[in-house]
């Protein structure tokens, strides 16, 4: 009977530790993938904001030009 317990422990411990190692590796791999996805989404959002800011600057410059032209036309 003791031999059965010894074999169960000798086989069970490596199997359990291997399973725990694999689960831990999968967990951290998924966390890293989520972080990379979040970073790419943030980068995309920042790119959109930068594009919008550039468009806004261009529109302000156009409005300033229009205002200067209107001021120059009125006596």
N, CA, C and O atoms as a Tinker XYZ file with bonds, in Angstrom:
   300  protein
     1  N      0.819000   -1.195000    0.000000    73     2
     2  CA     0.000000    0.000000    0.000000    64     1     3
     3  C      0.861000    1.256000    0.000000    63     2     4     5
     4  O      0.501000    2.263000   -0.610000    81     3
     5  N      2.004000    1.195000    0.689000    73     3     6
     6  CA     2.886000    2.355000    0.708000    64     5     7
     7  C      3.468000    2.638000   -0.668000    63     6     8     9
     8  O      3.726000    3.787000   -1.026000    81     7
     9  N      3.667000    1.583000   -1.425000    73     7    10
    10  CA     4.231000    1.759000   -2.766000    64     9    11
    11  C      3.272000    2.532000   -3.658000    63    10    12    13
    12  O      3.711000    3.313000   -4.502000    81    11
    13  N      1.977000    2.328000   -3.484000    73    11    14
    14  CA     0.982000    3.041000   -4.281000    64    13    15
    15  C      1.049000    4.531000   -3.972000    63    14    16    17
    16  O      1.009000    5.355000   -4.886000    81    15
    17  N      1.150000    4.881000   -2.704000    73    15    18
    18  CA     1.241000    6.291000   -2.317000    64    17    19
    19  C      2.536000    6.914000   -2.820000    63    18    20    21
    20  O      2.546000    8.063000   -3.262000    81    19
    21  N      3.601000    6.177000   -2.757000    73    19    22
    22  CA     4.890000    6.696000   -3.236000    64    21    23
    23  C      4.827000    6.941000   -4.738000    63    22    24    25
    24  O      5.298000    7.972000   -5.218000    81    23
    25  N      4.250000    6.004000   -5.479000    73    23    26
    26  CA     4.111000    6.172000   -6.926000    64    25    27
    27  C      3.163000    7.330000   -7.232000    63    26    28    29
    28  O      3.427000    8.124000   -8.134000    81    27
    29  N      2.070000    7.431000   -6.492000    73    27    30
    30  CA     1.112000    8.519000   -6.721000    64    29    31
    31  C      1.771000    9.870000   -6.475000    63    30    32    33
    32  O      1.571000   10.811000   -7.243000    81    31
    33  N      2.544000    9.966000   -5.421000    73    31    34
    34  CA     3.238000   11.220000   -5.125000    64    33    35
    35  C      4.327000   11.477000   -6.156000    63    34    36    37
    36  O      4.489000   12.607000   -6.616000    81    35
    37  N      5.074000   10.442000   -6.523000    73    35    38
    38  CA     6.166000   10.609000   -7.487000    64    37    39
    39  C      5.642000   11.032000   -8.853000    63    38    40    41
    40  O      6.308000   11.787000   -9.561000    81    39
    41  N      4.478000   10.565000   -9.227000    73    39    42
    42  CA     3.893000   10.936000  -10.516000    64    41    43
    43  C      3.074000   12.216000  -10.380000    63    42    44    45
    44  O      3.101000   13.063000  -11.273000    81    43
    45  N      2.360000   12.363000   -9.292000    73    43    46
    46  CA     1.445000   13.488000   -9.130000    64    45    47
    47  C      2.129000   14.830000   -8.988000    63    46    48    49
    48  O      1.666000   15.814000   -9.568000    81    47
    49  N      3.208000   14.904000   -8.242000    73    47    50
    50  CA     3.886000   16.190000   -8.024000    64    49    51
    51  C      4.417000   16.778000   -9.330000    63    50    52    53
    52  O      4.171000   17.957000   -9.587000    81    51
    53  N      5.126000   16.030000  -10.163000    73    51    54
    54  CA     5.578000   16.624000  -11.431000    64    53    55
    55  C      4.425000   17.027000  -12.349000    63    54    56    57
    56  O      4.502000   18.045000  -13.037000    81    55
    57  N      3.360000   16.228000  -12.359000    73    55    58
    58  CA     2.208000   16.557000  -13.200000    64    57    59
    59  C      1.554000   17.840000  -12.705000    63    58    60    61
    60  O      1.240000   18.721000  -13.505000    81    59
    61  N      1.347000   17.955000  -11.408000    73    59    62
    62  CA     0.746000   19.161000  -10.846000    64    61    63
    63  C      1.630000   20.387000  -11.061000    63    62    64    65
    64  O      1.136000   21.453000  -11.428000    81    63
    65  N      2.918000   20.239000  -10.836000    73    63    66
    66  CA     3.804000   21.396000  -11.013000    64    65    67
    67  C      3.872000   21.803000  -12.481000    63    66    68    69
    68  O      3.923000   22.994000  -12.791000    81    67
    69  N      3.873000   20.835000  -13.381000    73    67    70
    70  CA     3.857000   21.162000  -14.810000    64    69    71
    71  C      2.575000   21.861000  -15.214000    63    70    72    73
    72  O      2.600000   22.807000  -16.001000    81    71
    73  N      1.457000   21.399000  -14.681000    73    71    74
    74  CA     0.166000   22.021000  -14.976000    64    73    75
    75  C      0.119000   23.443000  -14.440000    63    74    76    77
    76  O     -0.326000   24.357000  -15.134000    81    75
    77  N      0.573000   23.632000  -13.217000    73    75    78
    78  CA     0.597000   24.974000  -12.627000    64    77    79
    79  C      1.516000   25.891000  -13.426000    63    78    80    81
    80  O      1.195000   27.059000  -13.642000    81    79
    81  N      2.645000   25.371000  -13.860000    73    79    82
    82  CA     3.573000   26.172000  -14.665000    64    81    83
    83  C      2.928000   26.586000  -15.982000    63    82    84    85
    84  O      3.048000   27.740000  -16.392000    81    83
    85  N      2.250000   25.665000  -16.644000    73    83    86
    86  CA     1.586000   25.984000  -17.915000    64    85    87
    87  C      0.473000   27.007000  -17.726000    63    86    88    89
    88  O      0.345000   27.942000  -18.516000    81    87
    89  N     -0.327000   26.833000  -16.686000    73    87    90
    90  CA    -1.418000   27.778000  -16.421000    64    89    91
    91  C     -0.856000   29.167000  -16.135000    63    90    92    93
    92  O     -1.382000   30.164000  -16.629000    81    91
    93  N      0.197000   29.235000  -15.351000    73    91    94
    94  CA     0.827000   30.520000  -15.040000    64    93    95
    95  C      1.381000   31.169000  -16.299000    63    94    96    97
    96  O      1.231000   32.374000  -16.500000    81    95
    97  N      2.013000   30.377000  -17.138000    73    95    98
    98  CA     2.567000   30.910000  -18.385000    64    97    99
    99  C      1.453000   31.446000  -19.282000    63    98   100   101
   100  O      1.586000   32.527000  -19.855000    81    99
   101  N      0.365000   30.701000  -19.408000    73    99   102
   102  CA    -0.772000   31.162000  -20.207000    64   101   103
   103  C     -1.362000   32.441000  -19.643000    63   102   104   105
   104  O     -1.721000   33.342000  -20.401000    81   103
   105  N     -1.466000   32.535000  -18.331000    73   103   106
   106  CA    -2.022000   33.723000  -17.685000    64   105   107
   107  C     -1.179000   34.947000  -18.015000    63   106   108   109
   108  O     -1.711000   35.982000  -18.418000    81   107
   109  N      0.132000   34.831000  -17.845000    73   107   110
   110  CA     0.992000   35.986000  -18.099000    64   109   111
   111  C      1.091000   36.313000  -19.583000    63   110   112   113
   112  O      1.245000   37.479000  -19.949000    81   111
   113  N      1.006000   35.306000  -20.438000    73   111   114
   114  CA     1.000000   35.556000  -21.879000    64   113   115
   115  C     -0.252000   36.330000  -22.266000    63   114   116   117
   116  O     -0.179000   37.275000  -23.052000    81   115
   117  N     -1.400000   35.938000  -21.722000    73   115   118
   118  CA    -2.647000   36.652000  -22.008000    64   117   119
   119  C     -2.606000   38.068000  -21.465000    63   118   120   121
   120  O     -3.091000   38.993000  -22.117000    81   119
   121  N     -2.032000   38.256000  -20.274000    73   119   122
   122  CA    -1.912000   39.602000  -19.706000    64   121   123
   123  C     -1.051000   40.482000  -20.606000    63   122   124   125
   124  O     -1.368000   41.652000  -20.823000    81   123
   125  N      0.038000   39.919000  -21.128000    73   123   126
   126  CA     0.924000   40.686000  -22.004000    64   125   127
   127  C      0.216000   41.045000  -23.310000    63   126   128   129
   128  O      0.372000   42.156000  -23.816000    81   127
   129  N     -0.557000   40.112000  -23.852000    73   127   130
   130  CA    -1.306000   40.392000  -25.075000    64   129   131
   131  C     -2.333000   41.488000  -24.841000    63   130   132   133
   132  O     -2.498000   42.373000  -25.680000    81   131
   133  N     -3.027000   41.438000  -23.701000    73   131   134
   134  CA    -4.006000   42.478000  -23.372000    64   133   135
   135  C     -3.324000   43.837000  -23.252000    63   134   136   137
   136  O     -3.851000   44.848000  -23.717000    81   135
   137  N     -2.149000   43.852000  -22.625000    73   135   138
   138  CA    -1.419000   45.106000  -22.461000    64   137   139
   139  C     -1.003000   45.652000  -23.819000    63   138   140   141
   140  O     -1.102000   46.856000  -24.059000    81   139
   141  N     -0.538000   44.783000  -24.705000    73   139   142
   142  CA    -0.145000   45.227000  -26.045000    64   141   143
   143  C     -1.341000   45.751000  -26.827000    63   142   144   145
   144  O     -1.225000   46.736000  -27.556000    81   143
   145  N     -2.490000   45.097000  -26.678000    73   143   146
   146  CA    -3.702000   45.567000  -27.357000    64   145   147
   147  C     -4.089000   46.942000  -26.822000    63   146   148   149
   148  O     -4.432000   47.838000  -27.593000    81   147
   149  N     -4.033000   47.108000  -25.493000    73   147   150
   150  CA    -4.369000   48.403000  -24.895000    64   149   151
   151  C     -3.413000   49.486000  -25.365000    63   150   152   153
   152  O     -3.833000   50.609000  -25.644000    81   151
   153  N     -2.123000   49.156000  -25.454000    73   151   154
   154  CA    -1.145000   50.142000  -25.912000    64   153   155
   155  C     -1.404000   50.533000  -27.361000    63   154   156   157
   156  O     -1.285000   51.707000  -27.714000    81   155
   157  N     -1.755000   49.568000  -28.202000    73   155   158
   158  CA    -2.015000   49.896000  -29.602000    64   157   159
   159  C     -3.293000   50.723000  -29.736000    63   158   160   161
   160  O     -3.369000   51.608000  -30.589000    81   159
   161  N     -4.296000   50.444000  -28.903000    73   159   162
   162  CA    -5.522000   51.248000  -28.927000    64   161   163
   163  C     -5.241000   52.672000  -28.466000    63   162   164   165
   164  O     -5.776000   53.628000  -29.028000    81   163
   165  N     -4.394000   52.813000  -27.435000    73   163   166
   166  CA    -4.029000   54.150000  -26.962000    64   165   167
   167  C     -3.246000   54.902000  -28.027000    63   166   168   169
   168  O     -3.460000   56.097000  -28.234000    81   167
   169  N     -2.339000   54.204000  -28.704000    73   167   170
   170  CA    -1.559000   54.845000  -29.762000    64   169   171
   171  C     -2.467000   55.290000  -30.902000    63   170   172   173
   172  O     -2.280000   56.369000  -31.466000    81   171
   173  N     -3.441000   54.469000  -31.238000    73   171   174
   174  CA    -4.389000   54.830000  -32.293000    64   173   175
   175  C     -5.218000   56.047000  -31.882000    63   174   176   177
   176  O     -5.450000   56.947000  -32.689000    81   175
   177  N     -5.661000   56.067000  -30.628000    73   175   178
   178  CA    -6.442000   57.206000  -30.136000    64   177   179
   179  C     -5.603000   58.478000  -30.143000    63   178   180   181
   180  O     -6.092000   59.542000  -30.524000    81   179
   181  N     -4.345000   58.376000  -29.726000    73   179   182
   182  CA    -3.461000   59.546000  -29.748000    64   181   183
   183  C     -3.215000   60.022000  -31.175000    63   182   184   185
   184  O     -3.136000   61.226000  -31.420000    81   183
   185  N     -3.096000   59.098000  -32.108000    73   183   186
   186  CA    -2.947000   59.471000  -33.515000    64   185   187
   187  C     -4.170000   60.211000  -34.028000    63   186   188   189
   188  O     -4.048000   61.197000  -34.755000    81   187
   189  N     -5.350000   59.735000  -33.649000    73   187   190
   190  CA    -6.591000   60.416000  -34.042000    64   189   191
   191  C     -6.660000   61.822000  -33.453000    63   190   192   193
   192  O     -7.071000   62.765000  -34.129000    81   191
   193  N     -6.257000   61.956000  -32.194000    73   191   194
   194  CA    -6.256000   63.275000  -31.555000    64   193   195
   195  C     -5.282000   64.201000  -32.265000    63   194   196   197
   196  O     -5.597000   65.366000  -32.505000    81   195
   197  N     -4.103000   63.694000  -32.602000    73   195   198
   198  CA    -3.103000   64.511000  -33.298000    64   197   199
   199  C     -3.622000   64.960000  -34.662000    63   198   200   201
   200  O     -3.435000   66.115000  -35.045000    81   199
   201  N     -4.262000   64.067000  -35.388000    73   199   202
   202  CA    -4.834000   64.418000  -36.687000    64   201   203
   203  C     -5.909000   65.486000  -36.531000    63   202   204   205
   204  O     -5.964000   66.441000  -37.306000    81   203
   205  N     -6.760000   65.319000  -35.526000    73   203   206
   206  CA    -7.813000   66.313000  -35.280000    64   205   207
   207  C     -7.222000   67.664000  -34.910000    63   206   208   209
   208  O     -7.719000   68.700000  -35.350000    81   207
   209  N     -6.171000   67.660000  -34.109000    73   207   210
   210  CA    -5.516000   68.919000  -33.731000    64   209   211
   211  C     -4.910000   69.603000  -34.952000    63   210   212   213
   212  O     -5.006000   70.823000  -35.086000    81   211
   213  N     -4.295000   68.843000  -35.832000    73   211   214
   214  CA    -3.721000   69.423000  -37.048000    64   213   215
   215  C     -4.810000   70.025000  -37.933000    63   214   216   217
   216  O     -4.636000   71.107000  -38.494000    81   215
   217  N     -5.940000   69.314000  -38.054000    73   215   218
   218  CA    -7.069000   69.847000  -38.827000    64   217   219
   219  C     -7.603000   71.128000  -38.201000    63   218   220   221
   220  O     -7.924000   72.084000  -38.907000    81   219
   221  N     -7.695000   71.146000  -36.887000    73   219   222
   222  CA    -8.184000   72.328000  -36.186000    64   221   223
   223  C     -7.244000   73.514000  -36.382000    63   222   224   225
   224  O     -7.693000   74.640000  -36.601000    81   223
   225  N     -5.943000   73.260000  -36.304000    73   223   226
   226  CA    -4.965000   74.337000  -36.530000    64   225   227
   227  C     -5.098000   74.893000  -37.946000    63   226   228   229
   228  O     -5.036000   76.104000  -38.157000    81   227
   229  N     -5.280000   73.996000  -38.909000    73   227   230
   230  CA    -5.435000   74.436000  -40.295000    64   229   231
   231  C     -6.698000   75.286000  -40.449000    63   230   232   233
   232  O     -6.675000   76.309000  -41.134000    81   231
   233  N     -7.791000   74.873000  -39.823000    73   231   234
   234  CA    -9.039000   75.637000  -39.910000    64   233   235
   235  C     -8.904000   77.007000  -39.246000    63   234   236   237
   236  O     -9.414000   78.003000  -39.761000    81   235
   237  N     -8.221000   77.056000  -38.110000    73   235   238
   238  CA    -8.000000   78.339000  -37.435000    64   237   239
   239  C     -7.172000   79.256000  -38.325000    63   238   240   241
   240  O     -7.465000   80.446000  -38.437000    81   239
   241  N     -6.144000   78.709000  -38.953000    73   239   242
   242  CA    -5.320000   79.516000  -39.855000    64   241   243
   243  C     -6.158000   80.034000  -41.022000    63   242   244   245
   244  O     -6.012000   81.187000  -41.427000    81   243
   245  N     -7.027000   79.195000  -41.561000    73   243   246
   246  CA    -7.902000   79.630000  -42.657000    64   245   247
   247  C     -8.854000   80.731000  -42.195000    63   246   248   249
   248  O     -9.082000   81.699000  -42.920000    81   247
   249  N     -9.409000   80.587000  -40.995000    73   247   250
   250  CA   -10.303000   81.618000  -40.465000    64   249   251
   251  C     -9.559000   82.930000  -40.228000    63   250   252   253
   252  O    -10.102000   84.006000  -40.477000    81   251
   253  N     -8.333000   82.844000  -39.753000    73   251   254
   254  CA    -7.536000   84.060000  -39.554000    64   253   255
   255  C     -7.293000   84.761000  -40.885000    63   254   256   257
   256  O     -7.351000   85.987000  -40.971000    81   255
   257  N     -7.022000   83.981000  -41.907000    73   255   258
   258  CA    -6.809000   84.558000  -43.237000    64   257   259
   259  C     -8.082000   85.232000  -43.731000    63   258   260   261
   260  O     -8.033000   86.333000  -44.281000    81   259
   261  N     -9.214000   84.580000  -43.538000    73   259   262
   262  CA   -10.493000   85.162000  -43.963000    64   261   263
   263  C    -10.757000   86.462000  -43.210000    63   262   264   265
   264  O    -11.175000   87.450000  -43.813000    81   263
   265  N    -10.518000   86.471000  -41.899000    73   263   266
   266  CA   -10.734000   87.682000  -41.105000    64   265   267
   267  C     -9.817000   88.817000  -41.550000    63   266   268   269
   268  O    -10.249000   89.966000  -41.628000    81   267
   269  N     -8.570000   88.510000  -41.840000    73   267   270
   270  CA    -7.639000   89.538000  -42.315000    64   269   271
   271  C     -8.089000   90.091000  -43.660000    63   270   272   273
   272  O     -8.010000   91.296000  -43.896000    81   271
   273  N     -8.556000   89.223000  -44.535000    73   271   274
   274  CA    -9.053000   89.681000  -45.832000    64   273   275
   275  C    -10.273000   90.584000  -45.657000    63   274   276   277
   276  O    -10.392000   91.609000  -46.329000    81   275
   277  N    -11.183000   90.198000  -44.749000    73   275   278
   278  CA   -12.369000   91.019000  -44.503000    64   277   279
   279  C    -11.992000   92.376000  -43.910000    63   278   280   281
   280  O    -12.590000   93.391000  -44.268000    81   279
   281  N    -11.022000   92.408000  -43.020000    73   279   282
   282  CA   -10.579000   93.671000  -42.430000    64   281   283
   283  C     -9.948000   94.576000  -43.483000    63   282   284   285
   284  O    -10.127000   95.793000  -43.447000    81   283
   285  N     -9.231000   94.000000  -44.394000    73   283   286
   286  CA    -8.571000   94.789000  -45.437000    64   285   287
   287  C     -9.568000   95.313000  -46.468000    63   286   288   289
   288  O     -9.301000   96.330000  -47.109000    81   287
   289  N    -10.698000   94.653000  -46.643000    73   287   290
   290  CA   -11.689000   95.081000  -47.630000    64   289   291
   291  C    -12.542000   96.236000  -47.118000    63   290   292   293
   292  O    -12.959000   97.087000  -47.904000    81   291
   293  N    -12.802000   96.277000  -45.836000    73   291   294
   294  CA   -13.655000   97.345000  -45.308000    64   293   295
   295  C    -12.837000   98.610000  -45.092000    63   294   296   297
   296  O    -11.739000   98.564000  -44.536000    81   295
   297  N    -13.384000   99.750000  -45.541000    73   295   298
   298  CA   -12.618000  101.009000  -45.413000    64   297   299
   299  C    -12.594000  101.550000  -44.014000    63   298   300
   300  O    -11.991000  102.594000  -43.766000    81   299
